[in-house]
Amino acid sequence: MTYIVNDACISCKYTDCVEVCPVDCFYEGENMLVIHPDECIDCGVCEPECPADAIRPDTEPDAEKWVEFNRKYAELWPVIITRKDPPPDAKEHEGEAGKLEKYFSESPGTGG
């Protein structure tokens, strides 16, 4: 099993999760994070840290597409290990539907 980040992270991009990850398997895009599924050790410490409830186990329905999504962008984006402030409008986007189609950016973040 592994954990994945789904579209609930888009435009929220809370980074509380990266500081608790013992293997540094989070990668940063311009407006979201992903977890490299081949690096995740299934410890689960990141899941409760996410205020947007965007980190889910890969055993949930519909998670398979997110495993591949996370793998793809983890190989393109820089690793992030340090907590950063969320976007100023993050709270406005929590729970919003359709964020993948509306806001997703393939651009990398700065990492760090």
Biopython code that builds the backbone (N, CA, C, O; Angstrom):
import numpy as np
from Bio.PDB.StructureBuilder import StructureBuilder

atoms = [
    (1, "MET", "N", (0.841, -1.182, 0.000)),
    (1, "MET", "CA", (0.000, 0.000, 0.000)),
    (1, "MET", "C", (0.887, 1.247, 0.000)),
    (1, "MET", "O", (2.038, 1.219, 0.436)),
    (2, "THR", "N", (0.326, 2.311, -0.490)),
    (2, "THR", "CA", (0.981, 3.610, -0.484)),
    (2, "THR", "C", (-0.083, 4.673, -0.234)),
    (2, "THR", "O", (-1.279, 4.379, -0.230)),
    (3, "TYR", "N", (0.344, 5.864, -0.035)),
    (3, "TYR", "CA", (-0.579, 6.987, 0.075)),
    (3, "TYR", "C", (-0.450, 7.843, -1.165)),
    (3, "TYR", "O", (0.601, 7.869, -1.806)),
    (4, "ILE", "N", (-1.510, 8.536, -1.500)),
    (4, "ILE", "CA", (-1.526, 9.421, -2.669)),
    (4, "ILE", "C", (-2.093, 10.771, -2.250)),
    (4, "ILE", "O", (-2.756, 10.901, -1.222)),
    (5, "VAL", "N", (-1.814, 11.758, -3.069)),
    (5, "VAL", "CA", (-2.427, 13.068, -2.917)),
    (5, "VAL", "C", (-3.426, 13.202, -4.056)),
    (5, "VAL", "O", (-3.096, 12.932, -5.211)),
    (6, "ASN", "N", (-4.648, 13.618, -3.732)),
    (6, "ASN", "CA", (-5.651, 13.780, -4.779)),
    (6, "ASN", "C", (-5.901, 15.266, -5.057)),
    (6, "ASN", "O", (-5.192, 16.128, -4.538)),
    (7, "ASP", "N", (-6.899, 15.551, -5.868)),
    (7, "ASP", "CA", (-7.146, 16.922, -6.306)),
    (7, "ASP", "C", (-7.621, 17.868, -5.207)),
    (7, "ASP", "O", (-7.710, 19.074, -5.438)),
    (8, "ALA", "N", (-7.922, 17.359, -4.039)),
    (8, "ALA", "CA", (-8.289, 18.245, -2.926)),
    (8, "ALA", "C", (-7.120, 19.152, -2.536)),
    (8, "ALA", "O", (-7.325, 20.191, -1.909)),
    (9, "CYS", "N", (-5.899, 18.766, -2.902)),
    (9, "CYS", "CA", (-4.710, 19.567, -2.596)),
    (9, "CYS", "C", (-4.576, 20.775, -3.522)),
    (9, "CYS", "O", (-3.988, 21.785, -3.133)),
    (10, "ILE", "N", (-5.099, 20.687, -4.709)),
    (10, "ILE", "CA", (-4.928, 21.753, -5.700)),
    (10, "ILE", "C", (-5.451, 23.081, -5.158)),
    (10, "ILE", "O", (-6.577, 23.173, -4.668)),
    (11, "SER", "N", (-4.624, 24.082, -5.256)),
    (11, "SER", "CA", (-4.895, 25.459, -4.811)),
    (11, "SER", "C", (-4.987, 25.591, -3.287)),
    (11, "SER", "O", (-5.183, 26.698, -2.785)),
    (12, "CYS", "N", (-4.851, 24.506, -2.551)),
    (12, "CYS", "CA", (-4.764, 24.577, -1.086)),
    (12, "CYS", "C", (-3.295, 24.444, -0.698)),
    (12, "CYS", "O", (-2.752, 25.283, 0.022)),
    (13, "LYS", "N", (-2.662, 23.384, -1.183)),
    (13, "LYS", "CA", (-1.233, 23.131, -1.043)),
    (13, "LYS", "C", (-0.693, 23.421, 0.358)),
    (13, "LYS", "O", (0.264, 24.173, 0.539)),
    (14, "TYR", "N", (-1.341, 22.799, 1.333)),
    (14, "TYR", "CA", (-0.803, 22.850, 2.692)),
    (14, "TYR", "C", (0.414, 21.933, 2.722)),
    (14, "TYR", "O", (0.400, 20.877, 2.089)),
    (15, "THR", "N", (1.436, 22.305, 3.424)),
    (15, "THR", "CA", (2.664, 21.509, 3.425)),
    (15, "THR", "C", (3.014, 20.958, 4.802)),
    (15, "THR", "O", (4.158, 20.577, 5.047)),
    (16, "ASP", "N", (2.046, 20.914, 5.691)),
    (16, "ASP", "CA", (2.272, 20.347, 7.026)),
    (16, "ASP", "C", (2.777, 18.907, 6.922)),
    (16, "ASP", "O", (3.569, 18.458, 7.751)),
    (17, "CYS", "N", (2.318, 18.194, 5.906)),
    (17, "CYS", "CA", (2.644, 16.787, 5.704)),
    (17, "CYS", "C", (4.116, 16.538, 5.443)),
    (17, "CYS", "O", (4.647, 15.506, 5.855)),
    (18, "VAL", "N", (4.790, 17.461, 4.768)),
    (18, "VAL", "CA", (6.170, 17.199, 4.370)),
    (18, "VAL", "C", (7.126, 17.141, 5.554)),
    (18, "VAL", "O", (8.139, 16.444, 5.500)),
    (19, "GLU", "N", (6.817, 17.857, 6.609)),
    (19, "GLU", "CA", (7.714, 17.859, 7.769)),
    (19, "GLU", "C", (7.665, 16.575, 8.582)),
    (19, "GLU", "O", (8.620, 16.258, 9.291)),
    (20, "VAL", "N", (6.568, 15.832, 8.491)),
    (20, "VAL", "CA", (6.462, 14.590, 9.258)),
    (20, "VAL", "C", (6.889, 13.367, 8.462)),
    (20, "VAL", "O", (7.037, 12.286, 9.032)),
    (21, "CYS", "N", (7.086, 13.513, 7.170)),
    (21, "CYS", "CA", (7.435, 12.373, 6.315)),
    (21, "CYS", "C", (8.866, 11.913, 6.598)),
    (21, "CYS", "O", (9.808, 12.685, 6.416)),
    (22, "PRO", "N", (9.039, 10.668, 7.041)),
    (22, "PRO", "CA", (10.386, 10.190, 7.380)),
    (22, "PRO", "C", (11.248, 9.841, 6.171)),
    (22, "PRO", "O", (12.454, 9.643, 6.318)),
    (23, "VAL", "N", (10.653, 9.761, 4.972)),
    (23, "VAL", "CA", (11.434, 9.369, 3.795)),
    (23, "VAL", "C", (11.467, 10.437, 2.705)),
    (23, "VAL", "O", (11.990, 10.189, 1.619)),
    (24, "ASP", "N", (10.922, 11.610, 2.973)),
    (24, "ASP", "CA", (10.966, 12.722, 2.011)),
    (24, "ASP", "C", (10.453, 12.333, 0.630)),
    (24, "ASP", "O", (11.146, 12.498, -0.374)),
    (25, "CYS", "N", (9.221, 11.811, 0.594)),
    (25, "CYS", "CA", (8.654, 11.352, -0.680)),
    (25, "CYS", "C", (7.621, 12.307, -1.265)),
    (25, "CYS", "O", (6.866, 11.928, -2.160)),
    (26, "PHE", "N", (7.579, 13.559, -0.759)),
    (26, "PHE", "CA", (6.670, 14.565, -1.310)),
    (26, "PHE", "C", (7.388, 15.405, -2.359)),
    (26, "PHE", "O", (8.565, 15.736, -2.216)),
    (27, "TYR", "N", (6.657, 15.739, -3.411)),
    (27, "TYR", "CA", (7.194, 16.546, -4.499)),
    (27, "TYR", "C", (6.233, 17.701, -4.748)),
    (27, "TYR", "O", (5.016, 17.559, -4.629)),
    (28, "GLU", "N", (6.819, 18.861, -5.100)),
    (28, "GLU", "CA", (6.026, 20.079, -5.164)),
    (28, "GLU", "C", (5.806, 20.589, -6.579)),
    (28, "GLU", "O", (6.742, 20.836, -7.339)),
    (29, "GLY", "N", (4.506, 20.735, -6.901)),
    (29, "GLY", "CA", (4.125, 21.422, -8.119)),
    (29, "GLY", "C", (3.778, 22.859, -7.794)),
    (29, "GLY", "O", (3.800, 23.264, -6.632)),
    (30, "GLU", "N", (3.462, 23.618, -8.806)),
    (30, "GLU", "CA", (3.123, 25.020, -8.612)),
    (30, "GLU", "C", (1.964, 25.211, -7.643)),
    (30, "GLU", "O", (1.979, 26.124, -6.817)),
    (31, "ASN", "N", (0.940, 24.327, -7.750)),
    (31, "ASN", "CA", (-0.224, 24.532, -6.877)),
    (31, "ASN", "C", (-0.708, 23.277, -6.160)),
    (31, "ASN", "O", (-1.850, 23.229, -5.703)),
    (32, "MET", "N", (0.144, 22.264, -6.058)),
    (32, "MET", "CA", (-0.204, 21.067, -5.276)),
    (32, "MET", "C", (1.038, 20.248, -4.984)),
    (32, "MET", "O", (2.118, 20.522, -5.507)),
    (33, "LEU", "N", (0.871, 19.249, -4.150)),
    (33, "LEU", "CA", (1.931, 18.297, -3.839)),
    (33, "LEU", "C", (1.533, 16.923, -4.350)),
    (33, "LEU", "O", (0.352, 16.663, -4.580)),
    (34, "VAL", "N", (2.506, 16.044, -4.529)),
    (34, "VAL", "CA", (2.249, 14.634, -4.814)),
    (34, "VAL", "C", (3.200, 13.796, -3.968)),
    (34, "VAL", "O", (4.200, 14.299, -3.456)),
    (35, "ILE", "N", (2.880, 12.533, -3.829)),
    (35, "ILE", "CA", (3.708, 11.560, -3.116)),
    (35, "ILE", "C", (4.239, 10.564, -4.144)),
    (35, "ILE", "O", (3.478, 10.047, -4.962)),
    (36, "HIS", "N", (5.538, 10.296, -4.101)),
    (36, "HIS", "CA", (6.076, 9.274, -5.013)),
    (36, "HIS", "C", (5.677, 7.911, -4.447)),
    (36, "HIS", "O", (6.141, 7.530, -3.373)),
    (37, "PRO", "N", (4.817, 7.171, -5.162)),
    (37, "PRO", "CA", (4.316, 5.905, -4.615)),
    (37, "PRO", "C", (5.386, 4.833, -4.431)),
    (37, "PRO", "O", (5.192, 3.905, -3.646)),
    (38, "ASP", "N", (6.508, 4.941, -5.136)),
    (38, "ASP", "CA", (7.573, 3.963, -4.979)),
    (38, "ASP", "C", (8.491, 4.302, -3.804)),
    (38, "ASP", "O", (9.305, 3.473, -3.397)),
    (39, "GLU", "N", (8.369, 5.492, -3.266)),
    (39, "GLU", "CA", (9.194, 5.911, -2.132)),
    (39, "GLU", "C", (8.424, 5.900, -0.817)),
    (39, "GLU", "O", (9.025, 5.793, 0.252)),
    (40, "CYS", "N", (7.113, 6.009, -0.885)),
    (40, "CYS", "CA", (6.266, 6.019, 0.310)),
    (40, "CYS", "C", (6.394, 4.677, 1.033)),
    (40, "CYS", "O", (6.334, 3.618, 0.408)),
    (41, "ILE", "N", (6.571, 4.733, 2.357)),
    (41, "ILE", "CA", (6.731, 3.505, 3.133)),
    (41, "ILE", "C", (5.449, 3.130, 3.889)),
    (41, "ILE", "O", (5.466, 2.263, 4.762)),
    (42, "ASP", "N", (4.349, 3.788, 3.547)),
    (42, "ASP", "CA", (3.055, 3.450, 4.117)),
    (42, "ASP", "C", (2.996, 3.626, 5.633)),
    (42, "ASP", "O", (2.331, 2.856, 6.325)),
    (43, "CYS", "N", (3.682, 4.622, 6.136)),
    (43, "CYS", "CA", (3.655, 4.845, 7.589)),
    (43, "CYS", "C", (2.380, 5.574, 8.017)),
    (43, "CYS", "O", (1.917, 5.409, 9.146)),
    (44, "GLY", "N", (1.814, 6.380, 7.113)),
    (44, "GLY", "CA", (0.553, 7.051, 7.395)),
    (44, "GLY", "C", (0.630, 8.299, 8.244)),
    (44, "GLY", "O", (-0.413, 8.871, 8.562)),
    (45, "VAL", "N", (1.812, 8.751, 8.628)),
    (45, "VAL", "CA", (1.889, 9.926, 9.495)),
    (45, "VAL", "C", (1.476, 11.214, 8.787)),
    (45, "VAL", "O", (1.111, 12.186, 9.448)),
    (46, "CYS", "N", (1.526, 11.237, 7.486)),
    (46, "CYS", "CA", (1.172, 12.438, 6.734)),
    (46, "CYS", "C", (-0.339, 12.659, 6.645)),
    (46, "CYS", "O", (-0.803, 13.799, 6.638)),
    (47, "GLU", "N", (-1.088, 11.589, 6.577)),
    (47, "GLU", "CA", (-2.539, 11.686, 6.338)),
    (47, "GLU", "C", (-3.262, 12.602, 7.327)),
    (47, "GLU", "O", (-4.008, 13.478, 6.887)),
    (48, "PRO", "N", (-3.077, 12.442, 8.642)),
    (48, "PRO", "CA", (-3.805, 13.310, 9.569)),
    (48, "PRO", "C", (-3.301, 14.756, 9.589)),
    (48, "PRO", "O", (-3.962, 15.631, 10.148)),
    (49, "GLU", "N", (-2.150, 15.012, 8.991)),
    (49, "GLU", "CA", (-1.582, 16.367, 8.976)),
    (49, "GLU", "C", (-2.212, 17.258, 7.908)),
    (49, "GLU", "O", (-2.031, 18.475, 7.939)),
    (50, "CYS", "N", (-2.943, 16.675, 6.970)),
    (50, "CYS", "CA", (-3.479, 17.437, 5.835)),
    (50, "CYS", "C", (-4.831, 18.065, 6.170)),
    (50, "CYS", "O", (-5.821, 17.347, 6.313)),
    (51, "PRO", "N", (-4.891, 19.400, 6.298)),
    (51, "PRO", "CA", (-6.159, 20.066, 6.611)),
    (51, "PRO", "C", (-7.207, 19.930, 5.499)),
    (51, "PRO", "O", (-8.406, 20.043, 5.753)),
    (52, "ALA", "N", (-6.746, 19.686, 4.267)),
    (52, "ALA", "CA", (-7.671, 19.586, 3.130)),
    (52, "ALA", "C", (-8.141, 18.154, 2.886)),
    (52, "ALA", "O", (-8.922, 17.916, 1.965)),
    (53, "ASP", "N", (-7.681, 17.197, 3.692)),
    (53, "ASP", "CA", (-8.033, 15.785, 3.534)),
    (53, "ASP", "C", (-7.696, 15.288, 2.128)),
    (53, "ASP", "O", (-8.464, 14.546, 1.516)),
    (54, "ALA", "N", (-6.537, 15.710, 1.629)),
    (54, "ALA", "CA", (-6.119, 15.359, 0.270)),
    (54, "ALA", "C", (-5.214, 14.135, 0.214)),
    (54, "ALA", "O", (-4.928, 13.634, -0.874)),
    (55, "ILE", "N", (-4.765, 13.649, 1.349)),
    (55, "ILE", "CA", (-3.888, 12.480, 1.385)),
    (55, "ILE", "C", (-4.726, 11.268, 1.764)),
    (55, "ILE", "O", (-5.345, 11.227, 2.827)),
    (56, "ARG", "N", (-4.734, 10.288, 0.879)),
    (56, "ARG", "CA", (-5.593, 9.114, 1.055)),
    (56, "ARG", "C", (-4.801, 7.844, 0.767)),
    (56, "ARG", "O", (-3.835, 7.882, 0.004)),
    (57, "PRO", "N", (-5.192, 6.719, 1.364)),
    (57, "PRO", "CA", (-4.543, 5.445, 1.031)),
    (57, "PRO", "C", (-4.938, 4.997, -0.373)),
    (57, "PRO", "O", (-6.026, 5.319, -0.852)),
    (58, "ASP", "N", (-4.062, 4.263, -1.019)),
    (58, "ASP", "CA", (-4.347, 3.819, -2.382)),
    (58, "ASP", "C", (-5.366, 2.683, -2.448)),
    (58, "ASP", "O", (-5.667, 2.180, -3.530)),
    (59, "THR", "N", (-5.886, 2.286, -1.314)),
    (59, "THR", "CA", (-6.895, 1.226, -1.276)),
    (59, "THR", "C", (-8.315, 1.770, -1.454)),
    (59, "THR", "O", (-9.265, 0.996, -1.568)),
    (60, "GLU", "N", (-8.459, 3.072, -1.478)),
    (60, "GLU", "CA", (-9.789, 3.663, -1.634)),
    (60, "GLU", "C", (-10.245, 3.588, -3.088)),
    (60, "GLU", "O", (-9.418, 3.539, -3.999)),
    (61, "PRO", "N", (-11.566, 3.579, -3.308)),
    (61, "PRO", "CA", (-12.076, 3.570, -4.680)),
    (61, "PRO", "C", (-11.532, 4.767, -5.463)),
    (61, "PRO", "O", (-11.393, 5.858, -4.910)),
    (62, "ASP", "N", (-11.233, 4.572, -6.715)),
    (62, "ASP", "CA", (-10.768, 5.613, -7.624)),
    (62, "ASP", "C", (-9.327, 6.041, -7.349)),
    (62, "ASP", "O", (-8.850, 6.996, -7.962)),
    (63, "ALA", "N", (-8.628, 5.364, -6.451)),
    (63, "ALA", "CA", (-7.260, 5.766, -6.111)),
    (63, "ALA", "C", (-6.246, 5.370, -7.177)),
    (63, "ALA", "O", (-5.189, 5.993, -7.275)),
    (64, "GLU", "N", (-6.540, 4.363, -7.965)),
    (64, "GLU", "CA", (-5.572, 3.880, -8.958)),
    (64, "GLU", "C", (-5.110, 4.992, -9.900)),
    (64, "GLU", "O", (-3.920, 5.098, -10.199)),
    (65, "LYS", "N", (-6.045, 5.820, -10.368)),
    (65, "LYS", "CA", (-5.643, 6.901, -11.277)),
    (65, "LYS", "C", (-4.744, 7.910, -10.558)),
    (65, "LYS", "O", (-3.882, 8.531, -11.180)),
    (66, "TRP", "N", (-4.947, 8.072, -9.246)),
    (66, "TRP", "CA", (-4.130, 9.006, -8.482)),
    (66, "TRP", "C", (-2.739, 8.452, -8.213)),
    (66, "TRP", "O", (-1.788, 9.223, -8.086)),
    (67, "VAL", "N", (-2.600, 7.142, -8.123)),
    (67, "VAL", "CA", (-1.274, 6.540, -7.961)),
    (67, "VAL", "C", (-0.422, 6.903, -9.178)),
    (67, "VAL", "O", (0.719, 7.342, -9.033)),
    (68, "GLU", "N", (-0.975, 6.720, -10.366)),
    (68, "GLU", "CA", (-0.230, 7.032, -11.590)),
    (68, "GLU", "C", (0.009, 8.529, -11.735)),
    (68, "GLU", "O", (1.076, 8.945, -12.187)),
    (69, "PHE", "N", (-0.963, 9.334, -11.360)),
    (69, "PHE", "CA", (-0.830, 10.787, -11.394)),
    (69, "PHE", "C", (0.316, 11.219, -10.475)),
    (69, "PHE", "O", (1.174, 12.007, -10.873)),
    (70, "ASN", "N", (0.324, 10.698, -9.241)),
    (70, "ASN", "CA", (1.373, 11.028, -8.280)),
    (70, "ASN", "C", (2.738, 10.578, -8.792)),
    (70, "ASN", "O", (3.715, 11.317, -8.673)),
    (71, "ARG", "N", (2.818, 9.390, -9.354)),
    (71, "ARG", "CA", (4.088, 8.873, -9.875)),
    (71, "ARG", "C", (4.615, 9.783, -10.994)),
    (71, "ARG", "O", (5.790, 10.149, -11.004)),
    (72, "LYS", "N", (3.747, 10.136, -11.919)),
    (72, "LYS", "CA", (4.147, 10.962, -13.055)),
    (72, "LYS", "C", (4.751, 12.289, -12.594)),
    (72, "LYS", "O", (5.840, 12.661, -13.030)),
    (73, "TYR", "N", (4.053, 12.994, -11.722)),
    (73, "TYR", "CA", (4.520, 14.320, -11.335)),
    (73, "TYR", "C", (5.648, 14.274, -10.302)),
    (73, "TYR", "O", (6.440, 15.213, -10.224)),
    (74, "ALA", "N", (5.738, 13.215, -9.515)),
    (74, "ALA", "CA", (6.864, 13.065, -8.586)),
    (74, "ALA", "C", (8.168, 12.921, -9.361)),
    (74, "ALA", "O", (9.231, 13.296, -8.865)),
    (75, "GLU", "N", (8.093, 12.391, -10.550)),
    (75, "GLU", "CA", (9.293, 12.236, -11.367)),
    (75, "GLU", "C", (9.657, 13.518, -12.114)),
    (75, "GLU", "O", (10.748, 13.626, -12.674)),
    (76, "LEU", "N", (8.745, 14.484, -12.122)),
    (76, "LEU", "CA", (8.988, 15.749, -12.825)),
    (76, "LEU", "C", (9.251, 16.928, -11.892)),
    (76, "LEU", "O", (9.949, 17.870, -12.266)),
    (77, "TRP", "N", (8.705, 16.885, -10.698)),
    (77, "TRP", "CA", (8.762, 18.012, -9.775)),
    (77, "TRP", "C", (9.860, 17.830, -8.729)),
    (77, "TRP", "O", (10.306, 16.707, -8.494)),
    (78, "PRO", "N", (10.306, 18.936, -8.090)),
    (78, "PRO", "CA", (11.345, 18.834, -7.063)),
    (78, "PRO", "C", (10.800, 18.330, -5.725)),
    (78, "PRO", "O", (9.632, 18.535, -5.395)),
    (79, "VAL", "N", (11.661, 17.678, -4.977)),
    (79, "VAL", "CA", (11.295, 17.191, -3.646)),
    (79, "VAL", "C", (11.092, 18.390, -2.727)),
    (79, "VAL", "O", (11.753, 19.419, -2.865)),
    (80, "ILE", "N", (10.171, 18.235, -1.794)),
    (80, "ILE", "CA", (9.929, 19.272, -0.785)),
    (80, "ILE", "C", (9.981, 18.615, 0.587)),
    (80, "ILE", "O", (9.311, 17.611, 0.828)),
    (81, "ILE", "N", (10.781, 19.188, 1.487)),
    (81, "ILE", "CA", (10.913, 18.623, 2.827)),
    (81, "ILE", "C", (10.654, 19.658, 3.923)),
    (81, "ILE", "O", (10.633, 19.323, 5.107)),
    (82, "THR", "N", (10.458, 20.902, 3.528)),
    (82, "THR", "CA", (10.270, 21.987, 4.486)),
    (82, "THR", "C", (8.887, 22.600, 4.332)),
    (82, "THR", "O", (8.447, 22.893, 3.220)),
    (83, "ARG", "N", (8.212, 22.788, 5.445)),
    (83, "ARG", "CA", (6.883, 23.398, 5.431)),
    (83, "ARG", "C", (6.952, 24.828, 4.917)),
    (83, "ARG", "O", (7.865, 25.583, 5.253)),
    (84, "LYS", "N", (5.968, 25.185, 4.095)),
    (84, "LYS", "CA", (5.835, 26.543, 3.568)),
    (84, "LYS", "C", (4.432, 27.045, 3.893)),
    (84, "LYS", "O", (3.540, 26.252, 4.195)),
    (85, "ASP", "N", (4.240, 28.330, 3.832)),
    (85, "ASP", "CA", (2.898, 28.885, 4.021)),
    (85, "ASP", "C", (2.009, 28.492, 2.849)),
    (85, "ASP", "O", (2.471, 28.458, 1.708)),
    (86, "PRO", "N", (0.742, 28.194, 3.114)),
    (86, "PRO", "CA", (-0.176, 27.875, 2.019)),
    (86, "PRO", "C", (-0.502, 29.132, 1.213)),
    (86, "PRO", "O", (-0.223, 30.243, 1.665)),
    (87, "PRO", "N", (-1.082, 28.970, 0.040)),
    (87, "PRO", "CA", (-1.506, 30.138, -0.730)),
    (87, "PRO", "C", (-2.485, 30.977, 0.096)),
    (87, "PRO", "O", (-3.222, 30.424, 0.912)),
    (88, "PRO", "N", (-2.508, 32.280, -0.096)),
    (88, "PRO", "CA", (-3.379, 33.150, 0.699)),
    (88, "PRO", "C", (-4.873, 32.803, 0.585)),
    (88, "PRO", "O", (-5.646, 33.051, 1.511)),
    (89, "ASP", "N", (-5.267, 32.231, -0.554)),
    (89, "ASP", "CA", (-6.681, 31.901, -0.761)),
    (89, "ASP", "C", (-6.976, 30.412, -0.563)),
    (89, "ASP", "O", (-8.004, 29.920, -1.028)),
    (90, "ALA", "N", (-6.092, 29.701, 0.114)),
    (90, "ALA", "CA", (-6.250, 28.254, 0.299)),
    (90, "ALA", "C", (-7.589, 27.892, 0.938)),
    (90, "ALA", "O", (-8.267, 26.979, 0.467)),
    (91, "LYS", "N", (-7.976, 28.583, 1.988)),
    (91, "LYS", "CA", (-9.235, 28.271, 2.683)),
    (91, "LYS", "C", (-10.433, 28.369, 1.744)),
    (91, "LYS", "O", (-11.387, 27.603, 1.881)),
    (92, "GLU", "N", (-10.395, 29.295, 0.799)),
    (92, "GLU", "CA", (-11.497, 29.476, -0.154)),
    (92, "GLU", "C", (-11.662, 28.268, -1.070)),
    (92, "GLU", "O", (-12.758, 28.011, -1.568)),
    (93, "HIS", "N", (-10.591, 27.532, -1.291)),
    (93, "HIS", "CA", (-10.634, 26.395, -2.217)),
    (93, "HIS", "C", (-10.874, 25.046, -1.534)),
    (93, "HIS", "O", (-11.092, 24.043, -2.214)),
    (94, "GLU", "N", (-10.836, 25.011, -0.207)),
    (94, "GLU", "CA", (-11.067, 23.745, 0.502)),
    (94, "GLU", "C", (-12.446, 23.198, 0.165)),
    (94, "GLU", "O", (-13.449, 23.908, 0.250)),
    (95, "GLY", "N", (-12.482, 21.926, -0.219)),
    (95, "GLY", "CA", (-13.741, 21.251, -0.499)),
    (95, "GLY", "C", (-14.355, 21.584, -1.846)),
    (95, "GLY", "O", (-15.424, 21.070, -2.173)),
    (96, "GLU", "N", (-13.718, 22.416, -2.625)),
    (96, "GLU", "CA", (-14.239, 22.798, -3.938)),
    (96, "GLU", "C", (-14.165, 21.612, -4.901)),
    (96, "GLU", "O", (-13.166, 20.893, -4.927)),
    (97, "ALA", "N", (-15.198, 21.411, -5.674)),
    (97, "ALA", "CA", (-15.237, 20.321, -6.654)),
    (97, "ALA", "C", (-14.619, 20.773, -7.978)),
    (97, "ALA", "O", (-14.609, 21.963, -8.294)),
    (98, "GLY", "N", (-14.106, 19.815, -8.743)),
    (98, "GLY", "CA", (-13.615, 20.089, -10.086)),
    (98, "GLY", "C", (-12.298, 20.845, -10.159)),
    (98, "GLY", "O", (-12.014, 21.496, -11.164)),
    (99, "LYS", "N", (-11.493, 20.769, -9.113)),
    (99, "LYS", "CA", (-10.260, 21.554, -9.091)),
    (99, "LYS", "C", (-9.224, 21.076, -10.112)),
    (99, "LYS", "O", (-8.431, 21.880, -10.604)),
    (100, "LEU", "N", (-9.220, 19.790, -10.432)),
    (100, "LEU", "CA", (-8.256, 19.284, -11.416)),
    (100, "LEU", "C", (-8.468, 19.976, -12.763)),
    (100, "LEU", "O", (-7.507, 20.416, -13.395)),
    (101, "GLU", "N", (-9.694, 20.068, -13.190)),
    (101, "GLU", "CA", (-10.014, 20.681, -14.473)),
    (101, "GLU", "C", (-9.883, 22.205, -14.432)),
    (101, "GLU", "O", (-9.500, 22.818, -15.428)),
    (102, "LYS", "N", (-10.193, 22.812, -13.305)),
    (102, "LYS", "CA", (-10.197, 24.278, -13.199)),
    (102, "LYS", "C", (-8.814, 24.881, -12.969)),
    (102, "LYS", "O", (-8.477, 25.902, -13.569)),
    (103, "TYR", "N", (-8.005, 24.255, -12.097)),
    (103, "TYR", "CA", (-6.809, 24.938, -11.604)),
    (103, "TYR", "C", (-5.484, 24.219, -11.751)),
    (103, "TYR", "O", (-4.437, 24.851, -11.604)),
    (104, "PHE", "N", (-5.483, 22.936, -12.033)),
    (104, "PHE", "CA", (-4.223, 22.181, -11.995)),
    (104, "PHE", "C", (-3.170, 22.767, -12.939)),
    (104, "PHE", "O", (-3.460, 23.111, -14.085)),
    (105, "SER", "N", (-1.949, 22.870, -12.429)),
    (105, "SER", "CA", (-0.821, 23.326, -13.211)),
    (105, "SER", "C", (0.251, 22.232, -13.232)),
    (105, "SER", "O", (0.588, 21.677, -12.186)),
    (106, "GLU", "N", (0.777, 21.925, -14.398)),
    (106, "GLU", "CA", (1.856, 20.951, -14.516)),
    (106, "GLU", "C", (3.214, 21.547, -14.148)),
    (106, "GLU", "O", (4.203, 20.822, -14.040)),
    (107, "SER", "N", (3.263, 22.844, -13.958)),
    (107, "SER", "CA", (4.520, 23.512, -13.640)),
    (107, "SER", "C", (5.053, 23.068, -12.288)),
    (107, "SER", "O", (4.280, 22.851, -11.355)),
    (108, "PRO", "N", (6.366, 22.934, -12.177)),
    (108, "PRO", "CA", (6.950, 22.544, -10.896)),
    (108, "PRO", "C", (6.912, 23.687, -9.886)),
    (108, "PRO", "O", (6.837, 24.862, -10.249)),
    (109, "GLY", "N", (6.965, 23.313, -8.623)),
    (109, "GLY", "CA", (7.154, 24.289, -7.560)),
    (109, "GLY", "C", (8.643, 24.535, -7.385)),
    (109, "GLY", "O", (9.452, 24.151, -8.229)),
    (110, "THR", "N", (8.988, 25.172, -6.295)),
    (110, "THR", "CA", (10.395, 25.487, -6.049)),
    (110, "THR", "C", (11.104, 24.418, -5.236)),
    (110, "THR", "O", (12.333, 24.392, -5.178)),
    (111, "GLY", "N", (10.319, 23.520, -4.597)),
    (111, "GLY", "CA", (10.931, 22.497, -3.759)),
    (111, "GLY", "C", (11.586, 23.119, -2.537)),
    (111, "GLY", "O", (11.387, 24.293, -2.226)),
    (112, "GLY", "N", (12.354, 22.318, -1.869)),
    (112, "GLY", "CA", (13.075, 22.862, -0.719)),
    (112, "GLY", "C", (12.756, 22.211, 0.581)),
    (112, "GLY", "O", (13.307, 22.592, 1.614)),
]
sb = StructureBuilder()
sb.init_structure("model")
sb.init_model(0)
sb.init_chain("A")
sb.init_seg("    ")
for serial, (resi, resn, name, xyz) in enumerate(atoms, 1):
    if name == "N":
        sb.init_residue(resn, " ", resi, " ")
    sb.init_atom(name, np.array(xyz, "f"), 0.0, 1.0, " ", f" {name:<3s}", serial, name[0])
structure = sb.get_structure()
